[in-house]
Amino acid sequence: MNILNKIEQYRDNEERLRWEGTFAEYLDLIKEKPWVAQTAHSRVYNMIKDAGVEEKDGKKEYSFFKDSIYGLEESLEKLVEEYFHSAAKRLDVRKRILLLMGPVSGGKSTLVTLLKRGLEDYSRTENGAVYAIKGCPMNEDPLHLIPLHLREDFQNEFGIKIEGNLSPLNMMRLEQEYGGRIEDVVVERVFFSEDKRTGIGTFSPSDPKSQDIADLTGSIDFSTIAEYGSESDPRAYRFDGELNKANRGMMEFQEMLKCDEKFLWHLLSLTQEGNFKAGRFALISADELILAHTNESEYKSFISNKKNEALHSRIIVMKIPYNLKVSEEERIYKKMIADSDLSHVHIAPHALKVASIFTILTRLKASHKAGIDLVKKMKLYDGESVEGFNQQDVKELQSEFNDEGMSGIDPRYVINRISSAIIRKQLTSISALDVLRSIKEGLDQHASISKEDKERYTDYITIARKEYDLIAKEEVQKAFVYSYEESAKTLMDNYLDNVEAFCNKNKLRDPLTGDEMSPDEKLMRSIEEQIGISENAKKAFREEILIRISAYARKGKRFEYNSHERLREAIQKKLFADLKDIVKITTSVKTPDESQLKKMNDVIARLIDEHGYNSVSANELLRYVGSLLNR
């Protein structure tokens, strides 16, 4: 019954949002709410803006795209600010077709679908409300009723600029149904819907020999010619083409560059002048966003064709490359799995991360910058700190190639390989090694991978495996540390006591005997050496730590284990180094004694409770790390 109640609530809400009144009443409404008269481009921009915008490190992130598109923040900012924002201000870019160009499965279709679904929802909000002449198949803007010679007066009074002319059908209806009384024309609120073909259209080219231009612009209804007497009577015309139905909203032009030329010429007038030719009528005004998408090879072929030169200047190309961040790629896989029938399968921690490492490596281009290999570049792109490099280096790396991310392995391939491994082997749990193995096996079946690419990708699988080895060892070593955080804190406090004494040239007091002692140089060096602090650099490092402690104290904050990134790393590595032999012995003994068995069970329990493993994947991880430590 709960779902039926929700259906009833939805129906009641739809009824509550409905509005109908005369044009005179509509004028009162826009005087109170002038944003109602916004253009299609302005509506799309405001829809994105109203969902929320955050600024991080000087870059804008839009909540509208947040849970659906990952790792494309820069591309989205460019799209929103350079196209939608400018178009909303009635600048010349609104007279261009927006063409999204990028590799397969890179997010173009997802982006278009988001905009379409977003407009459907936004038209049901107060800020996104759309009003049209009632009974108009094109949901025409009621302000088109204002005669041309009065529009300047209207703009002075209302502050709203009117663009476009009244359509032939509504011109006839104004005279015949309303006797020319504009103020009596009935206006209604409309709600965008792709399914109902209201404000959202989709055009997909088919066989050029059979597809009719009427699919775009509508057609004559021959069954009514006898009734109305002429093909030029607007009542004998079906205004049901995609350009008609998408008026006031947006039209998706699928595979636009594969279209026959006669379809593309109609876009010339629509984009530049805001109108198109249909039947035996004057030009018909339309206010809509034309959005198309294609891949790079098709675009290059289109550009090289001299016949298309008139359209070149009427297209704004926005690149939508693959994501280049490991953490964001992992989110893509998690979302795709959650949306599939694989959600019941246990995927071991780091399995998707390791797959993401491989995928991102295939998309990156080797830098000419000294000291940067692909792994370091990958980590820098993902926001990880790499010694000797900073954010300025990241910006330089990103500007080195203008086509980075336009090629490589797509997310669907990885998900297909995970699915294949699960289904073929009837697995209920899948590990990072299972994923890498399946990806490698699938390279032979991938139609677009050349022999050279296959060799390169195989090397990337090896690199991803090495990264996983490091992750796996760290995971197990962490689990072996009983009260890990407590052990780390104790070690850090001991180190800090010695550093403070060293820097202040003081003695320490033994807590048991009360005797004075010199700072423990051996302990301090054993920790500092874990992160490569040389003998010459130790004094500067220790003084830096002391300065950080003082800064925290001045702000009334406590210096914690995680307060200094490099010190935290050093403490971790020191703990792990001390535990390595214990881990090695415990995981590799074939017949463990009671003590070892208890430790193994404790570790497995910790991996399950605190790290997201199940019993199968936890045991596999322990066996694998044991084999690594015994090599």
N, C-alpha and C positions, 0 to 999 in steps of 0.2 A: 504493500500500500504506500510505502514511503515514496517510491518512484512516481506513482500516480499522483500523489500530492504535489510533487515537484513539477509534474507536467501541468497540473492545474494552476500552480503558482506562475509558471512561465506564460501560460495563456492569459492569465489575469494581468500580468505585467505588460504583455504585448498590447492588450486592450487599453491599459492605462496610458501607454505612450502615444496612442493614436491621437491625431489632431486633424481637424478639418475646419475650414473657414473660408471666407471670401478673401479676395486679393486685398481689399481694404483692411481686413483684420490681420492679414499677413504683414502688411506694412507696419501696423502697430507692433507686431511681434518683433520685426527686425530693428525697429527703432529702440526697443528694449534690449534685444540681443543681436547686435550687428554681426557677430561672428557666424550667425546662421547662413549668411550670404557668401561664405568663403568659397574659393575655387577648389577643384578636385585636388590639385597639388598641395594647396594649403591644408586641406583636410587630412591628407596623408601625413604631412609634416607634423601637424598638431596632434594627431593620433600617437605618433612616436614620442613626441615631446611630453604629452600628458601622462604617458606611462611611467615617466621618471627618467632623469638623466643624472648620472654621477660623474664627477671628475676625479680621476686618479692619475697622479704623476703627469698632469697636464694633458691627459687624454680623456675623451668622453666615452662613457659606457652607457648604453641605452637599455633600460629594463625591458623594453618591448621585445628585444631579441634574446634576452638573458638566458632563458631556459631551453632555447631551441637551436641557437647558433653559437658555436664555441670557437674561440681563438681567432676571430676575424674582426677584432675591435677596431683596428686601423681602417680596414676596408669599409666597415659599417659607418665609421665616423665620416669618412670621405663621402660616402653615398648620401648620408643624411645632411651633412653641412653643405657640400658642394653642389648637390643636385636638389634634394627636397627643400632645404631651407631657402636656397636661391630661387627655386621655382615658386615657393610659397609667397615670396616677395614680388612676384610677377616679373622677375628678370628673364632674360632671353632663353635660359636653359629649359624653361617649361615648354618651349616650342621645339623640343628635341625628343626623340624616342630614347628611352632609357634601355640600354643593352647591357645585360649582365654577361660577362665573358669569363669563363673559367673551366677547369677540368671536370670530368665526369664525377658525380657524387661529391662535389665540392661544396654544396649548400645552396646553389642557385634556385632550384625548385622549392627547397624549404623556405627560402627567403620570400619568394613570390607567394607561396601558400600562406605564410605568416601575414603578409600584407593584405591578402584577400580576406582571411578569417578575421584579421584585426579590423578591417573596414566594416565587416558585417556587425561586429560587436560595437564598434565606435558609433555607427549610425543609430544605435539604441541608447546612446548617452546624450546628455544635454549639450555638451560641447560639440558633438559630432552629428547633431540632428540635421536631416536633409528634408527639404520641402519641395514639392513639385506640383505642376498643374495637374489636377485630378483627371484621370482618364488618358493621360499622354503616355504612349508606349515608350517614349524616350525619357520619361521623368524630367521633363524640361523645367529649367529654372524659371520660376514665376516672374522674375524681374525682366525677362525678355518681353513681357507685355508692355513695358514702358516704351513709348514711341521714341525713335532716335532723337528727335528735336527737343525732347524733354529730359534727356539723360544727364545733361550738364547741370540742369536745375536740381535733378534728383540727387546727384553726387554732392552738390553744395549743401543740400538739406540733410542727407543721411550719411554722407561721408563714405559712400559705397560706389565703386566703379562698376558699371555694367558692361559686359562683353558678350557679343553674340546676338543673333537676330531670332525672332520668333519663327518657329518651324512652319512649313506650309499647312500641316494638319491643324495646328493650334490657331493659325491665322484664319482658317476657314471656320473653325469652331467658335472663335471670338465673334465673328460676324453672324453666323447662323444660330448658335445656341444662346449667345449673350447679347445680341443686337449691338455689338461694338462697345458695350459697357465693361471696360476693363476691371473696374472695382468689384464687379459681381462674379468674376471668374472664380471657380472653386479651387482652392489650394489644399493639399493634404500632405501629411508627413509620410515619407516612404522609408523603408528599411532595406538596406542592401542585402542581397542574397545571391550567391553564385548559382544555387540550385534553381531559384525562381527567375534567374536572369534579370535581376534588378540591380543596376549600378556596377555589376561585375561581369565581365565577359571573358571568354577564353576562345582563342582561334587557333586551330591546329591544322596545318596544311596536309592535304592528302594528294591523291593522284592529280597532277595539273590538268589532265585531259577531262576529268570529270568534275573537278571542283569549280563552283560558280562564284563569281564576285558577289552574288546576292548573300552569301554566307557572311560577308562583311557589312554590306550596306543595305540589306533588305531587298524586297522584290515586289513586282506587280502581282496583285491577287486577281488572276484572270476571271475567277468565278464572280467577281463583283463588277466587272466592266459593263455588263449588260444593265446593271442597276444604276451605276453612276455615269455611264455613257462615255467615259474618256480615261485613257491611261494616265493622263496628267492630273486627274482628280486625286488629291491626297488620301481620300477615303478608300480608293482602290489600290492603295499601296500598303504593303506589310512592312512596317518599320521594326523588323525583328532581326536585323543583322547584328553581329557582335559589336560593331561600332555604335549602333543605335542603343542597344541594351546596356552598354558600358558607360553611357553618358552620365556625368556627375561623379563617376567613380574611377575605375581602372579596367584596362583590358590587357590580359596576358596574351602575347603573340608568341606561341610556341614555335620553335624551330623557324624563326622568321627568315633567316638567311637561306633556307631551303625553298622558300616560296617562289612561285612564279612572279615575274616582274609586274604583271598587271595588278597584283594585289599590293605590291609595295608602292606603286605610284599613288594610290589612294591616300597613303600616309603622308605624302609630301604636303598636300594642302591642309590636312588635318593638323599636322604638327606646326606648320608655319603660320597658318591663318586661323586655325581653330574651327575649320569646317570641312565638309567632304561632299562629293557629288553623289546623288542617288536618284535614279529614275529620271523623269522629265520635270524636275523641280530645280529651283534655284539652290545654291549651296546651303547645306544644312549645318547649323552650328552644333558643335559638340565640345564639351569641357571634360576631358578625361586624360588620365595618365596611361600612356602606351608603354608597356614594359615587356621587353623580349629577352631571351637568353640563348646563348650559343657557346660553342667551344672555340678554342684558339685557331685550330686549323681551318674551320669553316669561315671564321672572320677574316683570316688572311686571304682566303680564296675570294671572298666577297669584295674585299678592298682592292684586290688586283684586277677585278673586272671593271673596265672603263664605263660600261653601261650603267653602273651603280653610283657614278660620281655625284649625281644630284642628291642621293640619299646620304652620302658620307658625312656631309656637313650638318645633317639633320639628326645625327645619332650621337648620343653621349655614351661612351663606353666606360663601364665600371668593372674593373677586374675583381673577381671573387676567387682568390686562390685557395689552395688547401690550407688548413690550419698548420702552423709550424711549432706548436707548443705541445710537449709530451703530456702535460697534465690535462690540457683541454682535449686532446685526442682521446685520452682515457675516458673523459666525460662523454664523448661522442659514442664510444663503444658501450658504456654503461647504459646510456639512453636507448641505443638500438637494441640491446639485449632485453632491457625492461619492457620494450614495446613488442618483443617477439615471444615465441613459445618456449624460449630457452631460459626464462626467468626462474624456473624451478631448479636449474642445474647450479651446483656450487662451483663458483669460479674462484680459485685460490687467490689470496692477496698477491698483488704485483704481476699477475698473469696478463692483465690488460695493459699495465704499465710497460711491461717488456715488449708486448706487441706494438704499443705506441712508439717506443724507442725505435724499433725497426722501421715502422711506417714513416716517422719524421725524418730519419736518416735518408730514406729514398727520395725525399722531397727537397732536401737541402743541397745547396751548391757549395763546392769546396772554395773556401775563402783564399784570397791572395795575401791576406794579412798575416804577418809573421807570428808564429806561435799558436795559431788557431787551427785545430783539426775539427772534423765534423762533430765529434763528441762534445768538445768544449763549446762549439757554436750552438749545438742543440741545448746544452745546459744553460748557456747565457740567454738564449731565446725564451727559455722556460722560467727565467727569473732566478736561477740558482747562481750562487756566487762562485766565481772561478778566479783563483789567485792571479793577480797581475792584470785583471781586466775590470772595467766598470761600465756603467750605463752608456757613457759616451761611445765606448767600443761597440756596444750593441747597436746603437743608432748607425754607426759607420758600416757595420756588417749588414744591416737591413737595407741600406742604400746602395750596397755594392752591386746587387743584381736587381733589375726591374721585373724579371720573370720568375723569381724564386717562388716556389709553391705552385707553379702552374703545371707541374708534372710530378710523377711518382706514384706510389701505391695509394689506391682510394680506400676509404673506410669499409665499403661493402665487401671488398676482397677479404679483409681480415675477418669480418663477421661471418662470411661464407666459410672460411677455413675453420673457424671455431665451431660452427654448426656441423661441418663435415666431420671433425674429430669426435664430436659428441655423438652424432647419429651413427657413424660408421663403427665406432668402438663401444657403443651403448654405455657411455660414461655418465656417471651422476656427479662426478667431480673432475674438474679440469685444471691442470697446473700450467705454469709459465712454460715449462719444457714441452708439454703437450701442444700448446699454442704455437711455439716456434717450430716444432717438428711439422705440424700441419701446414704452416705457412710455407715452409721449405718444400714440402711435397707438392704444393699447389702451384709453384712457379712454372713447372713444365706445362700445366694446363692453362695458364694465363695467355690468352691469344695475342695480346699486344706487347708482351715482354720479349725483347730481342735477346740473342745469345750473350751480348756484352752486358745488357742490363741484368740478366740472370746471374752472371758471375759477380757483378757488383752487389746485387741484392743478397747473394749468398754470403758475401763478406759482411754485410750489415747484420745478417742473422747471427754471425759469429760475434760481432761487437755487442749485439743485444744480449747474447748469452753471457758474455763476460760481465756486462753491467748487472745481469741477474745474479751471477755468482757473488758479486760484492753485496748485493741487497740481501741475498739468502743467508750469507754468513753473518751479516750484521743482525738480521732478524733472530737467528738462533742464539747468537751470543747475548743479545738483549734478554731473550727469554731465560737464559741460563743464570742471569744475574738476579739473585733473590733480592727483592726490594730494590730494584735497579735505581730508581730515583734517589732513594735513601743512601745507597752506596756512593752514587755520584756526588751527592751533596756533602757527604763526609769527606770524600777525597778532595773536593773543591775547597772546603773550609780549611783543611790541613794545608793545602797549597797556598791559599790566601794568607794564612797566618805566617807562613815562611816567607812569602813575597813581601809582606809588610815589614817583617823584621829585617829582611835583606835591604830593602830600599831605605829604611830609617836607620840602618846600621845598629840595630838592637839585637838583644839575645832573646831566645825563647825560654820558657820555663817548663820543665818536664812535669806533666800533670800528676804523675805518681810519686816521684822522688822529690820534686821541688827544685831540682838542680837546674842551673842555667845551661842552655845549649845554643850552639851556633845554628843559623838557618840550615835546613837539610837540603844542600845543593843537589845531592843525588836524586832526591824525590822530585825537586823542581825540574831538573833536566830531563828526568824520565817522562814527565808530562809534556814539556815543551818540545822535545824531540819528536813527539807523535805528529806534530803539525809543521815540522821542518824549521823550527826556530834555531838558528845557529848560535854558537858560543858567543860570537860578536854581537848578535842581536838580542841576547837574552835580557840584558839590562833595560833596553828600550821597551821590550815587550812587557816586562814586569812593571815598569813605571807607567805604561799605558793602562794596565789593569788597575793600578792604584788610583790613577786619575779618574777612571771610570767609576770606581767605588765611591770616591769623593763626590763626583757629580751626582750620583744616585742619592747619597746622604744629604746633599744640599737641597734636593727636591723632596726629601722626606720619604724616599723609596728605598726598599731593601734590595741589595745586590743578590740576585738569585742565580741558580745554576744555569739558566738560559739567558742571562743578561749580557753575555759576551759570546758571540757566535764562535769565534776561533777557540776560546777557552773551553766552551762546551764540547767542541769537536775533539780537543786534546784529551779532556777527561774521559770521554766515551772511548776513544782509541786506547787509552791507557788501561781502562777496565777490561776492554776486549782482549788486549794483548796478554794481560794476566790470566784471563780465562781460557785462552785458546787451547792449551794442553788438556784442560779438564773436558772441554767440548769435544775435542778430537778423540780422547779415550772413550768417553761415554757413548758417543754416537757410532763408534766403529766396532765396539766389542760385540761379538756374535752371541755370547751367552753372558749377559751382564749379571753381576751379583746383586744382592738385594738392595744395597745402597745405590748402585748405579741405576737399577730398575726404578727405584723411587724417584731419583733425580730425573730420569727420562719421562716418567709419568707426570711429574711436576711441570716439566718444560712443555709437554704436550698440552696439559691443562691450561697453561699460561698462553700458549699459542692460540688455543681455541677461545679462551675467555677474553683475552686482551688484544689479539691481533687479527681475529676474523677467520681463522682456519677452521676446518672440521677435522675429525679424527683421521680421515684418509689423507688429506692434503698435509696435515701436520706431521704424520709419520713419514710421508714421502719427502718432505722438506728436511727432516732430521737425517734420513738416510743419504740424501743428496749432499748435504753439508758435510756429513761424515766422510763421504768419498772425496770431497774437495780438499778437506784438511789432511787426508792421508796421501794425497798425490805428491 
